[in-house]
Amino acid sequence: MIEFVRSNMAPLMFAGLIAFMLLGYPAAFSVAAVGLLFGVIGVQLGLIEPNFLGNLVYQVFSIVSDEQGALLLAIPFFTFMGAILERSGLAEDLLESIGQLFAGVRGGLSYAVILVGAILGAITGTVAASVIAIAVIALPLMLRYGYSTRHATGVIAASGTITQLIPPSLVLIVLASQLGQPVGAMYAGAIGPSLIQIGLFCGWVLIVSLIWPKDVPALPPEARTLQGWALWIKCLRGIVPSLGLMFLVLGTIYLGLATPTEAGAMGATGALLLAAANRRLTWPLTYQAMQSTMRLTAMVVFILIGARVFSLVFQGVGGKTWIEDWLTALPGGVIGFLIFVNIFIFVLAFFLDFFEIAFIVIPLLAPVAAKLGIDLVWFGVMIGANIQTSFMHPPFGFALFYLRGVAPPSVRTSDIYWGAVPWVMLQLVLVAILIFWPQSVTYWVDRGPKVDPSKVRIELPMPDLPPLPPIQLDPAR
């Protein structure tokens, strides 16, 4: 029995982690507990030197001291910005104006929700802010004008999860830190997939409007209250502040004017100014935003500490070699590996949120992907698209929970769950597109000038100096 445990410490450790997760213990403490437990067992069996566990101090300290710690500092800024914008009135202005713009088209409100979800996603970077802000305003309106309950709840939840892929997504920040890739490259790589996803969502609305037109009726004439210049002024009033915030957050990163942390700080300041301009900035609003930011940031830090403990012990018992040998031996080469990884993450997403997947699972998969020659930016964006499903698929999708919390009592939970199914399928279609069409990611990353380091020549001009006098040697010395 002891010999069996010695020979299979890595798979047993991984199985123990899954068992703790299924029992429902908090992820951060479960991961740390499994790591420490197997660390003690490894020391007792002679697989790990006791001094090896002393590296835990350096691992935990590195979370806040190195470049990764500076990168993760962007998370509280984007979270705070999203919490402020949720109540700033921006989503209300956008939905009202864009909804009027598409009012005469079947499924017009659905198109408006998708576009507003994309715009809010490009500003806030958080799912909760997008889903709640859209649902509070759009869901009663859609139900009032005869939209199918399942379609209405599905399109709102799906539009909120666009935030997870479209920059400045928190998911991409976390994945960049775990994969060791620049955030700017991850953001650039996500441009194409984000546009494809918006196109898939709008295409599905078009299909629904053609096959089941009663589910997505056009607004009646009496509901189209804005026309002509009044409509365009209303649209500009909602869109111009959004474009300003987009430049503060994304434009400064793309142009190299600011780091993600600095861009997040400017975005948070912009959100406060926008809320003040709309006369929504109050102390209770600010306090609630700070409270939700503190909770999310504390959760991220504890999960990251637990993941570092688990990762260190897992490598100490040979887990890295076990994972590499197992995954590189999968049939189908790179495509087989990518298909397996995406199925694996899709299943895990039923039980874990994206922070837990990113901090625990991705560090185990990244070395294998690099060994197979996979572009890690493409790999990260593809995983980000897959992790979106963790917010959507029943029964544990957080977007569905947020929607349930603000939906009227007449909306049944079963309708919310069934309404999410087509949109989850569309997200999986996106993942398949990214697997078989990597240029959808790499095209945007490779747009910069190409430089071959081997051909770089540095020539320094040397000034004309007078010749040095000859050195006289004293024979006596």
N, C-alpha and C positions, 0 to 999 in steps of 0.2 A: 504493500500500500504506500509506504513512504517513498519507495523508488518510483512508483507511478506518479506521485505528486511532484517529485524532483524533476521528472522528465516532461511534465505537462504543466509547469507553473504558469506559463503565459496564457494558454487557453483556459485554465481554471480561473485565473485572475479575470480574464475578460468575461467568462460566464458568471463569475461572482458579481461583477459590476451590473450585468444585465438583470440578474436576480434581484439585486437591491433596487434597481430602477422600477422593476415590475411590482415590487412590494409597496411602492409609493413614497419612499423616503425622499427628502429633499436632495436634489442632485448634487449640490456642492458638498454636503456632508457625506453622502453616500460614496462619492468618488474618493474623497480624502480618506474615509474609513477603510475602504477596500485597499487603497494603496498602503496605508499604514499596517493593516492586518497582514497582507501578503509580504510586506517588508520585514515584519517580525518573523514570519514563517521562513522567508528566504534566508535570514540570518541564522536561524536555528538549524536549517538544513545545509548551511555552508555555501549557498548559492550567491550570497551577497556578503561583502565585508561590512562590519558595523560602521566603519568610517565612511562607507559609501553613502549612508543615509544622512551624513552631515551636509551633503550637497543640497539638502532641502532648504537650508537657510539661504544659500545663494540663489536657488531657484525662486523662492518667494520674494527675496529682495529685488531680483531682476525684473519682476513684474512692474514695479513702479520706478525703477532706476534707469532702465535702458531705453532704447528707441521705441520698443513696443509699448512701454508704459506711457511715453509721450503721445504715441498714436492713439492709445485707448482713451486718453484724456478727451478726445473728441466726442466720445459717447455721451457724457453728461451735457455737453453743450447742445448737441443735436436733440437730445431728449427734452431738455428745457425749452428749446425753440419750438419743438412740436407741441409740447403741452401749452405754451402760450398761444400759438397759432390756432390751436383747437377752439379757443374761445375768443379769438380776436375779431371775428366777423369776416375774415378773408374767404373761408369756404362758402359762407352764405352768399357773399357777393358773386363769387364765381359760379355757383350753382344757379343762382337766379338769372344771371346774364346769359350764360351758355345754354341753360335750359330754354330760355326764350328764343335763343338763336336757332335751336333745333326743334322748336315746339310743333311745327307743322309736319314733321316727319314721323313715320311710325318708328317707335323705339327711340324717339328723340331724347327723352329723359335718360335712357340708358346710355346713349352716346355722351350726353352731358356728364353723367356720373363717371364714365370711364376717363374722359378728358380731365375732369376736375381731380380725379384720383391720381392721374399722372402728374398734374401740376403740383398738387399737394405733396406727392411723393418726391418731386424734384426740389421741394423746399424743406419739408420736415424730416424725412428719413425715418419716421416711426409709423408703424401700422396702427397702433391704438388711436393716435390723433386723427389719422385719415379716416378710419372706419367710423369712429364715433361722430366726427364732424359731418361726414356725408350722410350717415344714417339718420341723425337727428333732423336734418333738413329735408333730404330727398325721399326717405321711405314713406312718411305720411302723404307726401305729394303724389308719389307713384301709386300708392294704394287708392288715393282719392279719385284718380283719373282712370282706374280700371286695369292697372298693370297686374299681371299674375304675381301672387305673393312669392312663389318660389323663384321666379325670374328676378323680381325686385330685390329680394334678400341676397340672391346669388351674385348679381352684378355689383351690389354695394360692397359685399365682402371681398369679392375678387378685385375690385378697383382699389380697395384699401391695401391689398397685398402687393399691388404694383410697387408700392413704396419699398418693398424688400429688395427689388432688383434695380430700380432706377436710381441713379446717384442723387443725393449723397446717402445711400443706404447704410444703416448701421451694420447690416450683414456683411457688406463688402469691406467695411472698415475692419471688422473682426476677422474675416477670412484673410485679408491682406496681412494682418499681424501674424496669423498662424502659418501662412504660407511663405512669409518673408518676402512679399512682393510690395512694390510701391502702391499706395492708395490711388494715386493719379492714374496708373496703368489699369487698375481694377475698374475705376470709374469709366475710363475711356473704353475698355472692353465691354462694359455693360450697356453702352449706348445702343448698339445694334440689337441685342436681345430685348431691350426695353421697347424699342420701336416695333419689333416683331410681335411682342406680347400684346401691345396696344392694338396692332392690326388683327391679331387672332381674336381678341375680345370683341372688337367692332365687327369683325366678320361673323362671329356667332350671333350678335344682335341682328345683323342683316338676315341671317338664315332664319332666325326666330320670327322676324317680321314678315318673311315670305311664306313660311310654313304654318305658323300659328299667329296670324296678325292680331287676333283678339287679345293675346297676352301682352302686346306692346302697342296700344293705340296711340295715335297722334293726339295732341291736346286739342280740346274744342276751341273754337274761335274766341269764346269769351275769356278763355284762360291766357290768350296771347295779348298781354297788356302793353307790351313794349314793341314799337316798330320804328323803322327809319333811324334818324339820328339819335333819338332817345335810347334805342337798343344798343347802338354802337358806343355811345358814351358810357352806358352801363357796363358793357363788356370791357372797355378800356379801364374803367374804374376798378374792376376786379383783376384784370390781367397785368396792368402796369406795375402795381406793387409786387405782384408775383415775379415778374421779370427782374425787378430790382433785387429781390431777395435771392433769386436764382443766380444773378451775377455775383452777389456777395458770397454765396456759398460755393457755387460750382465754377463760375468764371475765374475767380481768383485762384482756385486750385489748378485749373487747366492752363492758365497763363503763367503759372509759377510764381504768382505774387504772394501766396499765402500757403501755409501747411493746412492739412485738414483740421487740426486743432484751432488754428487761428481763424480759418473760415467758419468753423462752428461758433466761435466766440462772436464774430461779426454777425452771423446769422441770428444768434440769440439776441444781440443788441437790436438788430433790425426788427425782429419779432416784437420786442418790447415797444419800439417806436411805432410800429404799425398798430399794435393794440391801443397805444395811447392816442394815436390819430383817430381811431374809431371809437374813442371814449369807452373802451372796454378794460383798460388797465386799472385794476384795483388791487388792494393788498390781499384779499382772500384768493384772487386768481393767481397772483404771484406766489403766495404761500403754497397753494395746491400744486403748482408747477414745480416748485422747489422740492416739495415732499415726494412727488412721483419720481423726480430725477434722482433724489437720494436713494430711494428704494431700488430703482433699476440699477444704479451704479454699484450699490452695495452687493446686489445679487451677482452682478458680473464679476466683481472682484473675488467674491467667495467661490464662485464656480471656477474661476481661473486658478486660484490657489489650490483647490481640490484637484483640478486637472493636472497641475504641475506635480503634485504629490503622486498621483496615479502614474503619470507618464514616466517619472524618474524610476519608480520601483519596477514598472513594466519593462523598461529598457534594461534594468539591472538583472532581471530574470530571463533575459533573452527574447523579450516580446517583439522587439523591432525585427530581429532576424526571422522569427516565426511568421510575422505578418508579411514580410517581404517574400519569403519562400512560398507562402500559401497563395498570395495574390498574383505573383508573377507566373505561377504555374497554371493559372486559369486558362481554359481553352479560348481561342479567339484573339489572343494577343491584347493589344491596346483596346480594341473595341469591346472584347469580352470583359476586360477589367472595368471599363467605363460603365458598361451595362450593369455589371454586378454591383459596383459602388452606388450607382443611382438607385437600384432596387433596394439595396441595403439601407441607404439614407431615407428613402421613401417610407420604408417600414418603421425605421427608428423614429421618424417624424410623427408617427401616431402617438408616441409616448413622451418624446423629449422636445423641448423648444430649441430654437436655432442657436442660442448661446451654448447650450449643453452639447449639441452636435458639433459646433465649431471648435469648442475648446477641448473636447474629449476625443472625438473621432477623427477630425481632420489632421491633427498631428501624427496619427498613426498611418493615414493614407498618403500624406504628402510625400514622404520619402519614396514610396513605391511608385507614385506618379512620376517623380523626377527620374527614378531609375529606368522607367519605361520611355523616357524622352518626351513626356507630355508637357506642353506649355502650361506652367502653373497659373498664369493669369486666365487662360481659357478654362483650365480645370476649376479654378475658384469661381468664375462667373457661372459655369455650368452647375456647380454645387449650390451656388446662391439661388439659381432658378429652381432647383429641386427643393431646397429648404423652404421656398415659398409655400409649398404644399402643406408644411407643418401648421400653417395658419388657417388652412382651408378645409382639410379633410376631417370628416366626423370621426369620433365624437369629441376630440380634444383640441380642435382648431381654435386658437385664441381669437382670430377674427370673428368666428361664429359666437364665441362667448361675449365679445364686445358688442356685437350686433344684438344678441339676445338681451343684453343689459339695457339697451336703449329702445328696443322695438316695443310697440304697443302690445298689450296683453292679447289682442285678437290674433296676433301672428304666432302660430304654433312652432314649437322647437323643431318638430319633424319637417315642417316646410323649410326652415332655415337649413337643415341638414341636407334634404333632398335638392334644394336649390343650389347648393354648393357643388354638387357632383359634376355637372357639365364643365364648370370652370376649373375644377381640379384636373379633368381630362385635358383641357386646353393647356394647362401648365405643363402637363406631362408631354404633350405634343411639342411644346417649346423646348423641353429638355432633349427630346429626340432630335429636333432640328439642330441644336447646338452640338450634339454628339457627331452627327453626320455632316455638319457644315461648320467646321471650326472657324472658317473665314468670317462668319458673322460676328465673331469676337475679335479675332486677331487683326482684321482689316482696320479697325478703329485704333488699335494699339500701335500698329505699324505705320501710321500716317506721318510720323516725324521723320526728320532727315536721318539717313543711314550713315554710320561712321564705322569703318573697319579699323579697330585699334591697331592691327598689325601694320597698317599703312600710314599711321599718324607719324609725322616728323616734326620735331620741335627744334627750330633753329634760333639760336640766340645771337644777335649781332655783337661782335667783340670790338671794343673801342681800340683805336690805334694808339698804342703805348710805346714810348721810347724803349729801345733795347736795354736790358738790365746790364749793369757794369759787371765785368768778369770778377769772379770770386778769387780773392787773394788768400792763399794758404800760408800760414807761418810754419816753416819746417821745424822751428824750435819747439813748437807745441805738438 
